[in-house]
Amino acid sequence: IICDIRGGSMIIDLKHIFVTDNSSLPIKYALDLSDVDYMGEYPLKKPVSMKGKISNSASLVRLEAEISYEYEAPCDRCGLTTNEKHTVKIEKSLASSIEGEESDTILLVPDMKLDLDELIYTEVMLSLPMKHLCSEDCKGICFKCGKNLNEGECSCSTKEVDPRLAKLMELLDN
């Protein structure tokens, strides 16, 4: 089995796996994605790791792996920086060509070469959270004074007045 680093990417030559029944190749790899900008943040400060195997059983080549990463970003409600660990499970059949429609369960590997960097990048980007919260019940910040409401209530009035009616409220208060 030949692993090649070409243009900064880890390429695995799978010809041996494709032609040899009951063969397998263990995978253990880490990829630095700390320079990836996601919604104005760089949330992947630690390397993303991948563990798994590629195997051929009865001429069916399969990839079974787990990608693990830590996501660090400010909470969308209160701004507190938090970390979350994520794991993405991958189970795909590998094919050097596909006839007909493409499928989410089939991974195309042209020339029987798998670009691990591209695979990991794609799977991680698809799994990143659209909303990042420090906790499910995060109260956010007060829109008037900016106090973090998770640390306690603020002294701002909770009574909201439509700004167009503010002058009328002043008359009522007098």
C-alpha positions as CSV (number, residue, x, y, z in Angstrom):
1,I,0.0,0.0,0.0
2,I,1.4,3.3,-1.0
3,C,0.6,6.6,0.8
4,D,1.7,9.7,-0.9
5,I,1.7,13.3,0.2
6,R,1.0,15.3,-3.0
7,G,0.3,19.0,-2.9
8,G,-0.1,18.9,0.8
9,S,-2.7,16.1,0.7
10,M,-2.5,12.6,2.0
11,I,-3.3,10.3,-0.9
12,I,-3.8,6.5,-0.3
13,D,-3.4,4.2,-3.3
14,L,-6.1,1.5,-2.9
15,K,-5.3,-0.6,-6.0
16,H,-4.1,-3.5,-3.8
17,I,-7.3,-3.4,-1.7
18,F,-9.6,-3.2,-4.8
19,V,-8.0,-6.3,-6.4
20,T,-7.4,-8.5,-3.3
21,D,-10.4,-10.0,-1.6
22,N,-10.4,-10.2,2.3
23,S,-7.7,-7.4,2.4
24,S,-7.9,-4.4,4.7
25,L,-5.9,-1.3,5.5
26,P,-6.1,0.3,9.0
27,I,-6.2,4.1,9.0
28,K,-5.0,6.4,11.7
29,Y,-4.5,10.0,10.6
30,A,-4.6,13.6,11.9
31,L,-5.2,16.7,9.9
32,D,-4.6,20.3,10.9
33,L,-7.7,22.4,10.0
34,S,-6.8,25.3,12.3
35,D,-6.7,27.7,9.3
36,V,-10.3,26.9,8.2
37,D,-12.6,30.0,8.5
38,Y,-16.1,29.0,9.4
39,M,-18.6,31.9,9.8
40,G,-15.8,34.3,10.7
41,E,-14.2,32.0,13.3
42,Y,-11.4,29.5,13.3
43,P,-13.1,26.8,15.5
44,L,-10.8,23.8,14.8
45,K,-7.8,24.8,16.9
46,K,-6.7,21.1,17.5
47,P,-5.9,18.6,14.8
48,V,-8.9,16.5,13.5
49,S,-8.3,12.8,13.9
50,M,-9.5,9.9,11.9
51,K,-9.4,6.2,12.8
52,G,-10.8,3.3,10.9
53,K,-10.2,0.9,8.1
54,I,-10.7,0.2,4.4
55,S,-11.5,-3.4,3.6
56,N,-12.5,-5.6,0.7
57,S,-14.9,-8.3,1.4
58,A,-16.5,-10.3,-1.5
59,S,-15.2,-7.5,-3.9
60,L,-17.0,-4.8,-2.0
61,V,-14.6,-2.2,-0.8
62,R,-15.8,-0.3,2.3
63,L,-14.6,2.5,4.4
64,E,-15.6,2.5,8.1
65,A,-14.1,5.3,10.2
66,E,-14.7,7.8,12.9
67,I,-13.6,11.4,12.6
68,S,-13.2,13.2,15.9
69,Y,-12.6,16.9,16.5
70,E,-13.0,19.7,19.0
71,Y,-15.0,22.8,18.1
72,E,-14.2,26.0,19.9
73,A,-16.3,29.1,19.3
74,P,-18.3,31.8,21.1
75,C,-21.8,31.0,22.1
76,D,-24.3,32.5,19.7
77,R,-26.4,33.8,22.6
78,C,-24.0,35.0,25.3
79,G,-20.6,35.2,23.6
80,L,-18.8,32.9,26.1
81,T,-16.2,30.8,24.4
82,T,-17.0,27.1,24.7
83,N,-15.6,23.8,23.5
84,E,-17.6,20.8,22.1
85,K,-16.3,17.4,21.0
86,H,-17.8,15.9,17.9
87,T,-17.5,12.5,16.3
88,V,-18.6,11.7,12.8
89,K,-19.1,8.1,11.8
90,I,-18.4,7.3,8.1
91,E,-19.6,4.1,6.4
92,K,-19.2,4.2,2.7
93,S,-18.7,1.9,-0.2
94,L,-15.8,2.9,-2.4
95,A,-16.0,2.7,-6.2
96,S,-13.5,3.8,-8.9
97,S,-16.4,4.7,-11.2
98,I,-20.2,5.1,-10.8
99,E,-22.7,4.4,-13.5
100,G,-26.0,6.1,-13.1
101,E,-27.0,8.3,-10.2
102,E,-24.6,9.3,-7.4
103,S,-25.3,8.2,-3.9
104,D,-24.4,9.4,-0.4
105,T,-23.3,5.9,0.5
106,I,-20.9,5.5,-2.4
107,L,-17.6,7.4,-2.4
108,L,-16.0,7.8,-5.7
109,V,-12.2,7.2,-5.7
110,P,-10.8,8.0,-9.2
111,D,-7.8,6.0,-10.2
112,M,-8.4,4.0,-6.9
113,K,-6.7,6.8,-4.9
114,L,-8.4,8.3,-1.9
115,D,-7.6,11.8,-0.8
116,L,-7.9,11.6,3.0
117,D,-7.5,15.4,3.5
118,E,-10.4,16.1,1.1
119,L,-12.6,13.5,2.7
120,I,-11.9,14.7,6.3
121,Y,-12.4,18.3,5.3
122,T,-15.8,17.6,3.6
123,E,-17.1,15.4,6.4
124,V,-16.1,17.9,9.1
125,M,-17.6,20.9,7.2
126,L,-20.9,19.1,6.8
127,S,-21.0,18.3,10.5
128,L,-20.1,21.7,12.0
129,P,-23.0,23.1,14.0
130,M,-25.0,25.9,12.5
131,K,-25.8,27.2,16.0
132,H,-23.3,27.0,18.8
133,L,-24.6,27.3,22.3
134,C,-22.7,27.0,25.7
135,S,-25.8,25.2,27.0
136,E,-29.3,24.4,25.7
137,D,-30.8,26.7,28.3
138,C,-28.4,29.7,27.7
139,K,-30.3,32.9,28.5
140,G,-28.0,35.1,26.4
141,I,-27.2,38.8,27.2
142,C,-29.5,41.7,28.0
143,F,-30.1,43.7,24.9
144,K,-30.1,46.9,26.9
145,C,-27.2,46.7,29.3
146,G,-25.2,43.7,27.9
147,K,-25.1,41.7,31.1
148,N,-24.7,37.9,30.7
149,L,-28.1,36.7,32.0
150,N,-26.7,33.3,32.8
151,E,-24.9,35.0,35.7
152,G,-28.1,36.5,37.1
153,E,-30.8,39.0,36.2
154,C,-30.0,42.6,35.4
155,S,-31.9,45.6,36.7
156,C,-33.2,46.7,33.3
157,S,-37.0,47.0,33.0
158,T,-38.5,44.1,31.2
159,K,-41.4,46.3,30.1
160,E,-41.0,47.0,26.4
161,V,-42.3,50.1,24.8
162,D,-42.7,50.5,21.1
163,P,-40.3,53.4,20.3
164,R,-43.1,55.1,18.2
165,L,-45.2,55.3,21.4
166,A,-42.4,56.4,23.8
167,K,-43.6,60.0,23.9
168,L,-47.1,58.9,24.8
169,M,-45.7,56.8,27.7
170,E,-43.9,59.9,29.0
171,L,-47.2,61.8,29.0
172,L,-48.8,58.9,31.0
173,D,-46.0,58.8,33.5
174,N,-46.5,62.5,34.2
